[in-house]
Amino acid sequence: MNSSFSASATSAGILSAFVGFASSFAIVLHGLSGVGATAEQATSGLMALAIAMGLCGIVFSLWKRIPISVAWSTPSAALLATSGLPEGGFAAAVGAFVFAGLLVVITGLWKPLGRIVGLIPVTLAQAMLAGVILPLCLVPFEAVAEIPALALPVVIAWFIAGQVNKLLAVPAALLAFLVVLYFHADTSALGSLEVVQAPVFVMPEFSWAALIGIGIPIYIVTMASQNIPGVSILRSFGYQPVPGPLFSWTGVGSVLSAPFGGHGISLAAITAAICANEDAHKDPAKRYWSAVVAGVVYIVFGVFSAGFVGVVELAPRILIGGVAGLALIGTLTVSVQGMLKEAEGREPAILTFLITASGLSFFGIGAAFWGLLVGMGLKFWMDWKQRGLQVEQATKKA
């Protein structure tokens, strides 16, 4: 084990954790606030998630000797930001987090549920995700129009760094955000800033509206955009993890972190490649240490998450949303490409996308669920109609 540890694995792990945390913690805070979390509850949620994914990454990697990176579910956080306050407040949202985590646990243990999830067309899952993300991706440009002196440097830094290296785009935007904040915000409050906060326990409450409108969409986007791609990325580097136990244990981590505000953790997708490629170590069998180091760094970030939140709160809310939106533009690009991939499924995908992006709500259930439901109904109707035409044509030929 000691011979596997190397400077390259250490640097890769630190880079992975920094990119993973810096590029999306604003989205997590924005999402938790969107479903009613107070500043203290959002900070607790950020801390619980970072510690949970750090511990899981360390345990998984040492257990399997594979660089298994774990992350919070960024698409789910984006979904929360557009879901609206559920009936029952944040406690009902926490109940939905627990429910989504339990579904992930069951998926890893019970294969039929995984097959049911597999019936959801990928194009519709991507369309739902794109619809969730679109309103957030507009915020950076709304911020430029409203507060150009603050927002424009952040957008420019994101664009320039992205042309050099896509992974550096959001960290560069975050750095520009901090510089702008230093010169324009009242930083006198930093002297009394608390960098460590005790976790805040929230007793989960369960309501059908929150379980259906928040829990099920979180489960779907976590599986479709994080867990399954995370396994695929590891396989692309020659590793062959058994996904079931990994899914179940990330689900357990999600359930345990939920009462402290965590919306869910999953296998990492984008940052997984940082720990799994040859830059981490020339020998694939020794790259797992990079994910272990990343896990340690995540735990450190989690412990001091109150400091990150305290700094962010000095900024106008629209500027925070702008940084979160910039972090999601890459995901939006991939989602739009995915939802339009199949020509015959574009109409249901576009309908799912539009309904989800509209933000409509019925019976307290958010747009993501209705968009997916209507899209699937149209898709199955079109498939049934097409099969009927094929049977009719075959009968005429006979």
N, C-alpha and C positions, 0 to 999 in steps of 0.2 A: 504494500500500500504506500509506504513512504517513497519508494522509487517511482511511483506514478505521479507524485506531486512535482510540479515544475513551475517555473516563472511564467511560461506561456499560458499554462492552464489557469494560473492565478489572475493574470491580466485579462484573459478572456472572460473569466467569471465575474470580475469586477466590472468590466465593460458591459456584460450582459445585464447585470443587476442595475447598473446606472441607467442604461438605455431603457430597460423595462420600467423602472420606477419613475424616472424623470419624464418619460414620454407620455405617461398616462395617469399619474396620480391626480392631476387636475380634473381629469374626466371622472375618476372615482368620487372625488369630493363633490363635483357638480351633480353627479348622478344621485348620490346619497342625499344631498340637499333637496334634490327634486322630488323625493318621496317623503319629505318631512323631517329629515334628520337635523338636529341642532348642530352647531359648530362642534360641541363636545362629542356628540354621537358620531358625527362624520369623522372626526379625528380618531375616535375609538375604532371605527370601522376600518379606516386606513391602516391602523396599527395591527388590528386582528388579522387582516388579509395578508399584510407583509410578513408577519411572523408565521402564519399558517403556511404560506407558500414557501417561505424559507425552510421551515422544518421539513415539509414534504419533499422539497427538492434535495435536501441533504439525505434524508432517509432513503428515498427512491434510488438516488445515485449510488450510495454505498451498498444498498441491497442488491441492485441489479448490475452494478459495475458498468452502467450506461449513463451518459450525460443527460439525465432527464430533468429538464427545466420546468418549473411550475410558475404560473403567473395568475394574477387576478383576471377575471373575465372582463376585459375592456369593452367588448360589444354589449355585454349586459349592463355595464355602468352607463353606456350611452343610451341604452333603452330606458333605464331609470330616469335619466335626465329629461326624457320626453314623455314619460308615463303620466305625470301629474300626481298630486297627492291622493293616495288611496283613502277610501272610507275606513276610518280606524287609525289613520295617521301612520307614523313610522313603525309602530308596533305591528300593524297589519303587513307592512312591507317586510319586516323581519320574519314574520310567519311565512311569507312567500319565499324568502331566501332559504328557510329551512326546508320547505317543500321542494324547491328546485334541487337542493343538495341531495335530498332523499331520492329523487328521481334519478340522479346521476349514480348514486350508490346502487340502486336497483338495476340500472342499465348494465353496470359492470358485473352484477351477480346473475342476472336473469336475461338470457339472450333474446327471448321473444320481444321484450321491450325495445331492445336495440333494433330489432327487425321492423318494429312499428315505426320507430323514428326514421328508419331507412326508407319508409314509404313516402315521406315528405320529399317532394322533388327538390333537388339542390338549388335549382333556379328560383324556387319560391322562398327557400330559406335565405338565399342571398338577396332577393328582392325585399324581404322583410327587414333584413339588416340594413340595406341601403336606405330604406324609408325611415328607419330609426335614426340613422346617422345624418341624413341630409339636413335637417333643421340645425343641427349643431355645427355642420360644416359651413353654414352661412354666417354664423356669428362672427368669425374673424373679420369679415368684410363689412358687417354691420358695425363692428367696433371701429373700423377705420373711418367709416362715415361719421360716427358719433364722437370719437375721441382720437382724431388722426395723430396727434403728437405722441400719444402713448401706444397706439395699436400699430401704426405703420412701421416703426422700427422692428417690431416683433415679426410681422409678416415678411418684411424684407430679409431679416436674418434667417427665417425659416426657408425662404425660397433660395437664397444664395447657398446656404449649407446643403440643402437638398440636391443642388446641382453637382456638388462635390461628392457627397455620400448620403444616401437616403437615411441611413441610421442616425446621422448627425443632425438632421433637419430639426426635429423637435427639441433635442437638448440645446441646440443653438437658439431656437425660439425662446426656450425657458431662460437661457442666459441673458438674452436681450430683454426679456420681461423683468428679470431681477435688476438689470442696469437701469431700465426706465423707471422701475419702482423706486430705486435709490434716489434718483434725481427729482421725482415728481410727487412721491408720497410722503406722508408724515412718518418718518422713521423713528421719532422719539419714543414710540411705544415699544421698540425693539429691546430697550433696556429692561423692561419688565416681562419680556417674552418667556413663556414656559416652554421648555424644549421636551419635557417628559410629562405625560399625563396618564393618570390611572385609567384603565379600561372602564367603559360605561356599559352596564348590563341592561338590556331591554327585553322584557318578557314578551315572547312572540304571541301574537293574536292571529287567529286563522279566520279568514272570511273568503267566501267563494269568489267574490269579485277580485280580490288581490291574488288568490291562488291561480285563477284563470288568466287574469290580465297581466300579472307580473311574473308569477312563478313559472308557468308553462313557457312563455316567451324566453325567459332567462335560460331555462333548461335547453330549449331548442337552439338558441344562438350559441350557448356554451358548447354544446356537443358539435354543432355544425361548423362553427368558426374557430374553435379552440382545440377541443379534445381530439377530434378526428384528424384535423390538419397537423396537430402536434405529433401524433403517431406517424403520419405520413412523412413528416420532415425527418424524424429519426430513422425511418426506413430508407429514406433517400441517401442517408450517410452510411448505410450498411448495417444498421442495428435492427434487431427483430424483437422489440418488446411485446409482451403479451398485454394487450390493452385493458382487458377486463379488470384485473386487480388495480391497475393505475387509475382507471375511471372511478372505481369504488372508493379508493382511499382519498382521492381529491374530493369526492362527494362527502366523505366523513369530515375532512378538513373544512369544507364549506358549512356543514351542519354545525360543527363546533364553533366556528367563527361567527355564525349568523347572530346569536344573541348579543354579541358585542358590536354589531353593526356591519359585519362583512357580508357582501352580497354574493360572493362565491369565488372559488379558485378553480383552476383547470390546468391541463397541460399547456405549456407555452408553445406558441407557433413561431412567431418571427424571431424572438430572442433565443429560441432553441437552437437555431442554426449557428449562433455565435459560439455556443459551447460545444457543438457537435462537429464543427469543421476542422480542418487540419491546422488552422492557426492556434487552436487550443492545445494540440499535441500532434506530432507526426504519427504516433501510434494510436489508432482508434481505441485500443483497449485501455488507454490511459487518459482519455479525455474526460472521464467522469468526474475528475477532481475539479474541473472548471465549473460544473453545475453545483458541486459542494460549496465552492467558494462563493458562487452567486447566492446560494441559500444563506450563507453566513451574513453577507452584505445586506440581503433583504431584511434579515432579522434586526440588524443594526438600524437600518432605515426605519423599520417599524417602531422600534423603541423610541426613536427621536422624531416620530411623525408629527408630534404637536408643534415642533419647531417649523416644519415645512408648512403646516396649516396656518400658523401664526403669521408667517411672512406673506403667504398668499392672500390672507384676509385684509392686508393693507391696500390691495388693488381694487379698482372698480369691478363689480361682478361681471360686467360685459367683457372686460379684458381677460378675466379668468376663463370665461366661456370661450373667448377667442383662442386662447392657447389650447384648450381642450379640443376645439374644432379643428385646428391645424393638425393636431395629432391623429385625427380621424380621416383626413383627406385620402391618405393612402389606402385605408380600409374601404372607403367609399368607392374608390377607383376599381379595386378588385371585386367588390360586390356588384357594381354595375356591369362589369364585364361578365361576371358569372351569371347574372340573372338574364342576360341577353344571349347567352351562349347557344341555346337551342332555338332555332327559328320557330318551331311549332309550339313552343311554350312561352313565347314572348308576350302574348296578350294577357294570360293569367299573371305573369311576372310583373308586367307594368301595372296591372290593376292592384296587385298586392303592394307594390311600391307606393302607388299614389294614395291608397287608403291608409297605409301605415304612416306616410309622411304627413297626411292631413291632420293627424292628431285627434280624430273623432273618438267619441266614447259613448257606449251604450251600457246601461245597467252597471255603471261603475267599472266596466272592463275597457281597457285601453285599445288604441288603434292597432297595435302590433298583432294582437290576437285576431281581430276582425279582418285585417288585411290578409293574414295567412289563411283564415277560414274561407273567405270569399275566393281567394286565388286557388285554393285547393279544390273548392267546389267547381269552379269554371274549368280547371285543368282536367278533373275526372270526367266532367260532362263532355268536354271536347274529345278526350280519349275514347269514351264510350261511343260517342257519335261516329268517330273515325273507324272504330272496330265494326260498328254496324254497317257502314258503307263498304268496308272490305268484305264482310260476309255476304252482303247483297251482290257485290260484283262477282264474287266467287260462285254464288248460286246461279247467276245469269250465264256465266261461262260454262258451268256444268250442264 
